[in-house]
Amino acid sequence: MTTSSGVVPVEICGQRYPIRSNLDARYVTELAGYVDAKIRVAAESSATTDTLRLAVLAALNIADEYFRCQDRQERGQGALAERTRQIEQLVDRALRLAED
């Protein structure tokens, strides 16, 4: 549900931003809330009150989450491929035994 103009008003770190997007308005609001929460966490663990620095720290934390998630997914796909190979071998053995 986007607004008719395609602009979704969000608030991040006390500032209002009009976000132009074709994405669902609730999703854009959820993204903004996530970014806002990350900035607040960065503010709690940092001595700075500079909003730009806090936004950069939050962006680095979000990038770290993204890369870790990608790494886990790639490892999971490798494990899935190995498990698929093992199952294929079991099926091949079962078929050979059924033929005998």
DSSP file (Angstrom, degrees, kcal/mol; ACC not computed):
  #  RESIDUE AA STRUCTURE BP1 BP2  ACC     N-H-->O    O-->H-N    N-H-->O    O-->H-N    TCO  KAPPA ALPHA  PHI   PSI    X-CA   Y-CA   Z-CA
    1    1 A M              0   0    0      0, 0.0    24,-1.0     0, 0.0     2,-0.3   0.000 360.0 360.0 360.0  94.3    0.0    0.0    0.0
    2    2 A T        -     0   0    0     22,-0.2    22,-0.1    23,-0.1     6,-0.1  -0.661 360.0 -99.4 -95.1 159.3    1.9    3.1   -1.2
    3    3 A T    >   -     0   0    0     -2,-0.3     3,-1.6     4,-0.2    -1,-0.1  -0.341  38.6-104.1 -71.5 162.8    0.4    6.5   -1.2
    4    4 A S  T 3  S+     0   0    0      1,-0.3    -1,-0.1     2,-0.1    -2,-0.0   0.809 124.1  48.1 -60.6 -29.4   -1.0    7.8   -4.4
    5    5 A S  T 3  S-     0   0    0      2,-0.2    -1,-0.3     1,-0.0     3,-0.1   0.571 112.2-119.8 -86.4  -8.5    2.0   10.0   -4.9
    6    6 A G  S <  S+     0   0    0     -3,-1.6    15,-3.4     1,-0.3     2,-0.5   0.660  73.6 127.3  78.1  15.6    4.4    7.2   -4.1
    7    7 A V  E     -A   20   0A   0     13,-0.3    -1,-0.3    15,-0.1    13,-0.3  -0.927  41.4-166.3-110.9 127.3    5.8    9.1   -1.2
    8    8 A V  E     -A   19   0A   0     11,-3.5    11,-2.9    -2,-0.5     2,-0.4  -0.950  15.1-141.1-112.9 117.3    6.0    7.4    2.2
    9    9 A P  E     +A   18   0A   0      0, 0.0     2,-0.3     0, 0.0     7,-0.0  -0.656  30.5 171.0 -78.7 127.7    6.6    9.8    5.2
   10   10 A V  E     -A   17   0A   0      7,-2.8     7,-3.2    -2,-0.4     2,-0.5  -0.878  26.7-136.6-130.2 164.0    8.9    8.1    7.8
   11   11 A E  E     +A   16   0A   0     -2,-0.3     2,-0.4     5,-0.2     5,-0.2  -0.989  20.8 175.8-125.7 126.8   10.7    9.3   10.9
   12   12 A I  E >  S-A   15   0A   0      3,-2.7     3,-1.9    -2,-0.5    21,-0.1  -0.991  73.4 -13.5-131.1 123.2   14.3    8.3   11.6
   13   13 A C  T 3  S-     0   0    0     -2,-0.4    -1,-0.1     1,-0.3     3,-0.1   0.862 129.0 -53.0  56.4  39.6   16.2    9.7   14.6
   14   14 A G  T 3  S+     0   0    0      1,-0.2     2,-0.4    -3,-0.0    -1,-0.3   0.434 116.3 112.0  79.9  -1.9   13.5   12.4   15.2
   15   15 A Q  E <   -A   12   0A   0     -3,-1.9    -3,-2.7     2,-0.0     2,-0.4  -0.859  62.8-134.1-106.2 139.5   13.7   13.6   11.6
   16   16 A R  E     -A   11   0A   0     -2,-0.4    -5,-0.2    -5,-0.2    -3,-0.0  -0.773  23.3-173.9 -93.2 135.8   10.9   13.2    9.1
   17   17 A Y  E     -A   10   0A   0     -7,-3.2    -7,-2.8    -2,-0.4     2,-0.8  -0.995  22.3-140.2-130.3 130.2   11.8   12.1    5.6
   18   18 A P  E     -A    9   0A   0      0, 0.0     2,-0.7     0, 0.0    -2,-0.0  -0.816  24.3-160.0 -86.8 114.6    9.5   11.8    2.6
   19   19 A I  E     -A    8   0A   0    -11,-2.9   -11,-3.5    -2,-0.8     2,-0.6  -0.850   6.1-149.6-101.0 116.6   10.6    8.5    0.9
   20   20 A R  E     +A    7   0A   0     -2,-0.7     2,-0.3   -13,-0.3   -13,-0.3  -0.755  39.4 142.4 -85.0 121.8    9.6    8.2   -2.7
   21   21 A S        -     0   0    0    -15,-3.4     4,-0.1    -2,-0.6    -2,-0.0  -0.996  57.1-144.0-159.0 151.6    9.1    4.5   -3.5
   22   22 A N  S    S+     0   0    0     -2,-0.3   -20,-0.1     2,-0.1     3,-0.1   0.399  75.9 105.8 -93.9  -0.8    7.0    2.0   -5.3
   23   23 A L  S    S-     0   0    0      1,-0.1    -2,-0.1   -17,-0.1     2,-0.1  -0.313  90.1 -77.7 -74.9 162.1    7.4   -0.4   -2.4
   24   24 A D     >  -     0   0    0      1,-0.1     4,-2.3   -22,-0.1     3,-0.2  -0.373  39.1-130.8 -58.9 134.0    4.6   -1.1    0.0
   25   25 A A  H  > S+     0   0    0    -24,-1.0     4,-2.5     1,-0.2     5,-0.2   0.870 107.0  53.0 -58.9 -40.0    4.2    1.8    2.5
   26   26 A R  H  > S+     0   0    0      1,-0.2     4,-2.2   -25,-0.2    -1,-0.2   0.889 109.2  49.9 -63.8 -37.5    4.2   -0.5    5.5
   27   27 A Y  H  > S+     0   0    0     -3,-0.2     4,-2.6     2,-0.2    -2,-0.2   0.918 110.7  48.5 -66.9 -43.5    7.4   -2.2    4.3
   28   28 A V  H  X S+     0   0    0     -4,-2.3     4,-2.5     1,-0.2    -2,-0.2   0.907 112.0  49.9 -62.1 -41.4    9.1    1.2    3.8
   29   29 A T  H  X S+     0   0    0     -4,-2.5     4,-2.3     2,-0.2    -1,-0.2   0.895 110.1  50.7 -63.6 -39.9    8.0    2.2    7.3
   30   30 A E  H  X S+     0   0    0     -4,-2.2     4,-2.1     2,-0.2    -2,-0.2   0.911 109.9  49.9 -64.1 -42.5    9.3   -1.1    8.7
   31   31 A L  H  X S+     0   0    0     -4,-2.6     4,-2.5     2,-0.2    -2,-0.2   0.928 110.9  49.3 -60.5 -45.2   12.7   -0.4    7.0
   32   32 A A  H  X S+     0   0    0     -4,-2.5     4,-2.8     1,-0.2    -2,-0.2   0.896 109.7  51.8 -62.2 -40.2   12.8    3.1    8.4
   33   33 A G  H  X S+     0   0    0     -4,-2.3     4,-2.4     2,-0.2    -1,-0.2   0.881 109.1  50.5 -63.1 -38.0   12.0    1.7   11.9
   34   34 A Y  H  X S+     0   0    0     -4,-2.1     4,-2.2     2,-0.2    -2,-0.2   0.932 112.2  46.0 -65.2 -46.3   14.8   -0.8   11.6
   35   35 A V  H  X S+     0   0    0     -4,-2.5     4,-2.3     2,-0.2    -2,-0.2   0.918 112.1  52.1 -62.1 -43.6   17.3    1.9   10.6
   36   36 A D  H  X S+     0   0    0     -4,-2.8     4,-2.2     1,-0.2    -2,-0.2   0.916 109.5  49.1 -58.6 -44.5   16.1    4.1   13.4
   37   37 A A  H  X S+     0   0    0     -4,-2.4     4,-2.2     1,-0.2    -1,-0.2   0.899 110.2  51.1 -63.4 -40.5   16.6    1.3   15.9
   38   38 A K  H  X S+     0   0    0     -4,-2.2     4,-2.3     1,-0.2    -1,-0.2   0.885 109.7  49.9 -65.4 -38.2   20.1    0.7   14.6
   39   39 A I  H  X S+     0   0    0     -4,-2.3     4,-2.3     2,-0.2    -1,-0.2   0.905 110.2  50.7 -65.6 -40.2   21.0    4.4   14.9
   40   40 A R  H  X S+     0   0    0     -4,-2.2     4,-1.9     2,-0.2    -2,-0.2   0.891 109.8  49.8 -65.4 -39.1   19.6    4.4   18.5
   41   41 A V  H  X S+     0   0    0     -4,-2.2     4,-1.5     2,-0.2    -1,-0.2   0.919 110.8  50.2 -63.5 -42.8   21.7    1.3   19.4
   42   42 A A  H  < S+     0   0    0     -4,-2.3     4,-0.3     1,-0.2    -2,-0.2   0.890 109.2  52.2 -62.0 -38.4   24.8    3.0   17.9
   43   43 A A  H >< S+     0   0    0     -4,-2.3     3,-0.8     1,-0.2    -1,-0.2   0.859 106.8  53.0 -66.1 -35.6   24.0    6.1   20.0
   44   44 A E  H 3< S+     0   0    0     -4,-1.9    -1,-0.2     1,-0.2    -2,-0.2   0.818 114.9  40.5 -69.0 -30.0   23.8    4.0   23.2
   45   45 A S  T 3< S+     0   0    0     -4,-1.5     2,-0.3    -3,-0.1    -1,-0.2   0.266 109.6  68.9-104.2  12.2   27.2    2.5   22.5
   46   46 A S    <   -     0   0    0     -3,-0.8     8,-0.0    -4,-0.3     0, 0.0  -0.953  67.1-142.7-132.2 150.2   29.0    5.6   21.3
   47   47 A A  S    S+     0   0    0     -2,-0.3     2,-0.1     2,-0.0    -1,-0.1   0.660  76.0  95.2 -81.8 -16.1   30.1    8.9   22.9
   48   48 A T        -     0   0    0      1,-0.1    -2,-0.2     2,-0.1     0, 0.0  -0.421  49.4-171.6 -79.6 150.5   29.2   10.9   19.9
   49   49 A T        +     0   0    0     -2,-0.1     2,-0.5     5,-0.0    -1,-0.1   0.276  48.0 125.1-114.9   4.3   25.9   12.7   19.3
   50   50 A D     >  -     0   0    0      1,-0.2     4,-2.4     2,-0.1     5,-0.2  -0.537  54.2-150.6 -68.2 115.7   26.8   13.6   15.7
   51   51 A T  H  > S+     0   0    0     -2,-0.5     4,-2.6     1,-0.2     5,-0.2   0.865  93.4  53.1 -59.5 -39.5   23.9   12.2   13.7
   52   52 A L  H  > S+     0   0    0      2,-0.2     4,-2.3     1,-0.2    -1,-0.2   0.933 110.0  47.4 -64.0 -44.7   26.0   11.6   10.6
   53   53 A R  H  > S+     0   0    0      1,-0.2     4,-2.5     2,-0.2    -2,-0.2   0.906 112.7  49.7 -62.0 -41.0   28.5    9.6   12.5
   54   54 A L  H  X S+     0   0    0     -4,-2.4     4,-2.6     2,-0.2    -1,-0.2   0.895 109.7  51.2 -64.7 -39.3   25.7    7.6   14.2
   55   55 A A  H  X S+     0   0    0     -4,-2.6     4,-2.5     2,-0.2    -2,-0.2   0.889 110.2  49.5 -64.6 -38.3   24.2    6.9   10.8
   56   56 A V  H  X S+     0   0    0     -4,-2.3     4,-2.5     2,-0.2    -2,-0.2   0.922 111.3  48.9 -66.5 -43.6   27.5    5.7    9.5
   57   57 A L  H  X S+     0   0    0     -4,-2.5     4,-2.2     2,-0.2    -2,-0.2   0.919 112.7  48.2 -60.5 -43.4   28.0    3.4   12.5
   58   58 A A  H  X S+     0   0    0     -4,-2.6     4,-2.6     2,-0.2    -2,-0.2   0.909 110.3  51.7 -63.4 -41.7   24.4    2.1   12.0
   59   59 A A  H  X S+     0   0    0     -4,-2.5     4,-2.6     1,-0.2    -2,-0.2   0.901 109.3  50.1 -62.7 -40.4   25.1    1.5    8.3
   60   60 A L  H  X S+     0   0    0     -4,-2.5     4,-2.4     2,-0.2    -1,-0.2   0.903 110.9  49.2 -63.9 -40.6   28.3   -0.4    9.1
   61   61 A N  H  X S+     0   0    0     -4,-2.2     4,-2.3     2,-0.2    -2,-0.2   0.904 112.3  47.8 -64.5 -40.9   26.3   -2.6   11.6
   62   62 A I  H  X S+     0   0    0     -4,-2.6     4,-2.4     2,-0.2    -2,-0.2   0.905 111.5  50.3 -66.6 -41.1   23.6   -3.2    9.0
   63   63 A A  H  X S+     0   0    0     -4,-2.6     4,-2.8     2,-0.2     5,-0.2   0.904 109.4  51.9 -62.7 -40.9   26.3   -4.1    6.4
   64   64 A D  H  X S+     0   0    0     -4,-2.4     4,-2.6     2,-0.2     5,-0.2   0.928 109.9  48.7 -60.9 -45.6   27.9   -6.5    8.9
   65   65 A E  H  X S+     0   0    0     -4,-2.3     4,-2.4     1,-0.2    -2,-0.2   0.924 112.1  49.9 -58.4 -44.4   24.5   -8.2    9.5
   66   66 A Y  H  X S+     0   0    0     -4,-2.4     4,-2.5     2,-0.2    -2,-0.2   0.934 112.1  45.7 -61.6 -48.4   24.0   -8.5    5.7
   67   67 A F  H  X S+     0   0    0     -4,-2.8     4,-2.4     1,-0.2    -1,-0.2   0.890 113.2  50.1 -65.0 -39.5   27.4  -10.0    5.0
   68   68 A R  H  X S+     0   0    0     -4,-2.6     4,-2.5    -5,-0.2    -1,-0.2   0.901 111.3  49.4 -64.5 -39.8   27.1  -12.5    7.9
   69   69 A C  H  X S+     0   0    0     -4,-2.4     4,-2.4    -5,-0.2    -2,-0.2   0.916 111.0  49.5 -64.8 -43.3   23.6  -13.5    6.7
   70   70 A Q  H  X S+     0   0    0     -4,-2.5     4,-2.5     2,-0.2    -2,-0.2   0.916 110.7  50.3 -60.7 -43.4   25.0  -14.0    3.2
   71   71 A D  H  X S+     0   0    0     -4,-2.4     4,-2.5     1,-0.2    -2,-0.2   0.919 111.0  48.2 -62.5 -44.9   27.9  -16.1    4.5
   72   72 A R  H  X S+     0   0    0     -4,-2.5     4,-2.5     1,-0.2    -1,-0.2   0.898 111.8  50.5 -61.8 -40.3   25.5  -18.3    6.5
   73   73 A Q  H  X S+     0   0    0     -4,-2.4     4,-2.3     2,-0.2    -2,-0.2   0.920 110.6  48.4 -64.9 -43.4   23.3  -18.7    3.5
   74   74 A E  H  X S+     0   0    0     -4,-2.5     4,-1.8     2,-0.2    -2,-0.2   0.908 113.0  47.8 -64.3 -41.6   26.2  -19.7    1.3
   75   75 A R  H  X S+     0   0    0     -4,-2.5     4,-2.2     1,-0.2    -1,-0.2   0.902 111.2  52.0 -64.0 -39.8   27.4  -22.2    3.9
   76   76 A G  H  X S+     0   0    0     -4,-2.5     4,-2.4     1,-0.2    -2,-0.2   0.877 107.4  51.5 -64.3 -38.0   23.9  -23.6    4.2
   77   77 A Q  H  X S+     0   0    0     -4,-2.3     4,-2.5     2,-0.2    -1,-0.2   0.876 108.7  51.6 -67.0 -36.3   23.7  -24.1    0.5
   78   78 A G  H  X S+     0   0    0     -4,-1.8     4,-2.1     2,-0.2    -2,-0.2   0.912 111.4  46.9 -64.5 -42.0   27.0  -26.0    0.5
   79   79 A A  H  X S+     0   0    0     -4,-2.2     4,-2.5     2,-0.2    -2,-0.2   0.883 111.9  51.0 -66.2 -38.4   25.6  -28.2    3.3
   80   80 A L  H  X S+     0   0    0     -4,-2.4     4,-2.5     2,-0.2    -2,-0.2   0.908 109.3  50.2 -65.4 -41.3   22.4  -28.7    1.4
   81   81 A A  H  X S+     0   0    0     -4,-2.5     4,-2.1     2,-0.2    -2,-0.2   0.901 111.5  48.7 -63.1 -40.6   24.3  -29.6   -1.8
   82   82 A E  H  X S+     0   0    0     -4,-2.1     4,-2.2     2,-0.2    -2,-0.2   0.919 111.9  48.3 -65.6 -43.4   26.4  -32.2    0.2
   83   83 A R  H  X S+     0   0    0     -4,-2.5     4,-2.3     1,-0.2    -2,-0.2   0.894 110.5  51.9 -64.2 -39.5   23.2  -33.7    1.8
   84   84 A T  H  X S+     0   0    0     -4,-2.5     4,-2.4     2,-0.2    -1,-0.2   0.900 108.7  51.1 -62.4 -41.3   21.6  -33.9   -1.7
   85   85 A R  H  X S+     0   0    0     -4,-2.1     4,-2.1     2,-0.2    -2,-0.2   0.910 109.8  49.7 -61.9 -43.4   24.7  -35.7   -3.0
   86   86 A Q  H  X S+     0   0    0     -4,-2.2     4,-2.1     2,-0.2    -2,-0.2   0.908 111.3  48.3 -63.4 -42.6   24.5  -38.2   -0.1
   87   87 A I  H  X S+     0   0    0     -4,-2.3     4,-2.6     1,-0.2    -1,-0.2   0.904 109.2  53.6 -64.9 -40.5   20.8  -38.8   -0.7
   88   88 A E  H  X S+     0   0    0     -4,-2.4     4,-2.5     1,-0.2    -1,-0.2   0.901 108.4  50.0 -60.7 -40.5   21.4  -39.3   -4.4
   89   89 A Q  H  X S+     0   0    0     -4,-2.1     4,-2.4     2,-0.2    -1,-0.2   0.909 110.0  50.6 -64.4 -41.4   24.1  -41.9   -3.6
   90   90 A L  H  X S+     0   0    0     -4,-2.1     4,-2.5     2,-0.2    -2,-0.2   0.911 111.1  48.3 -62.3 -42.7   21.7  -43.7   -1.3
   91   91 A V  H  X S+     0   0    0     -4,-2.6     4,-2.6     2,-0.2    -2,-0.2   0.920 110.4  51.7 -64.7 -43.2   19.0  -43.8   -4.0
   92   92 A D  H  X S+     0   0    0     -4,-2.5     4,-2.2     1,-0.2    -2,-0.2   0.926 111.5  47.3 -58.4 -45.2   21.5  -45.1   -6.5
   93   93 A R  H  X S+     0   0    0     -4,-2.4     4,-2.5     1,-0.2    -2,-0.2   0.909 111.6  50.5 -62.4 -43.1   22.5  -47.9   -4.2
   94   94 A A  H  X S+     0   0    0     -4,-2.5     4,-2.2     1,-0.2    -1,-0.2   0.901 110.6  49.5 -63.5 -39.9   18.9  -48.8   -3.5
   95   95 A L  H  X S+     0   0    0     -4,-2.6     4,-1.6     2,-0.2    -1,-0.2   0.895 110.5  50.1 -65.8 -39.7   18.2  -48.9   -7.2
   96   96 A R  H  X S+     0   0    0     -4,-2.2     4,-1.3     1,-0.2    -2,-0.2   0.915 111.6  48.3 -64.8 -41.8   21.2  -51.2   -7.8
   97   97 A L  H  < S+     0   0    0     -4,-2.5    -2,-0.2     1,-0.2    -1,-0.2   0.883 109.6  52.8 -65.4 -37.2   20.0  -53.5   -5.0
   98   98 A A  H  < S+     0   0    0     -4,-2.2    -1,-0.2     1,-0.2    -2,-0.2   0.819 106.9  53.1 -67.3 -29.9   16.5  -53.6   -6.4
   99   99 A E  H  <        0   0    0     -4,-1.6    -1,-0.2     1,-0.2    -2,-0.2   0.806 360.0 360.0 -74.2 -29.4   17.9  -54.6   -9.8
  100  100 A D     <        0   0    0     -4,-1.3    -1,-0.2    -3,-0.2    -2,-0.2   0.467 360.0 360.0 -74.7 360.0   19.8  -57.5   -8.4
